[in-house]
């Protein structure tokens, strides 16, 4: 183990506040030396995810972001493998990042081979959120030119057809997050106008949640140029991983911090009542993050 990694690892293993920005910058400047250590972390978790179950353990998340920023395709397969873990472990490993970051990291490290993403998307035993991330990663990789567009469009159309059939037979199919909804958005982003009649059939059959996907807007979006579609995705913050600072800015608020040893409160000490900052967000209200999705299907999904 290098001296640099021996110094950096303790600062990146657990969530801290303030965040270790200087250490991340140091890792960024020495990527050739640090990348093998980060890859080893991901490979080890594929075999045994136990270390990442500890409160506040985030080394694998820093590894995911740094390797994604560096477009290191060696991280692609271990990241995809982690998505096949059972839903509770995926939730523990990634937390909110399974929605916000995981799919984009898969796209950022994609080496052009769609097989790992297809395998994850088709894994009925995997977490719905990991499967959705695989669909997002596939579409974003195609938009960014990291893989061919046609195979992605063909897979999304086939996947959507299978999901539509399953929903027709069982309206409760994947009821926590019907995967047909993001499929139609990705098809629109990729300009798959040849599948517009099929998408309209899904809307007509009531298989699409119109609070998640607006039919009129989708009809407009699917006719955008590839450049306009990519610009819109990037503008929404759904592009490839580049700047780590905005990616981790909210971590202290959405991840568990390691437990602190606090002094006991003396008997008789008065406590001020807890007061909520701002109005409570209802599950069907727009998510405060600005994604345009309902809170229950965005940051309230967990």
PyMOL commands that set and color helices and strands:
alter all, ss='L'
color gray80, all
select helices_A, chain A and resi 3-13+21-29+31-47+49-53+59-69+74-82+87-94+97-100+102-109+115-121+128-143+149-169+179-189+193-204+215-221+226-235+244-248+251-254+295-297
alter helices_A, ss='H'
color red, helices_A
deselect
rebuild
show_as cartoon
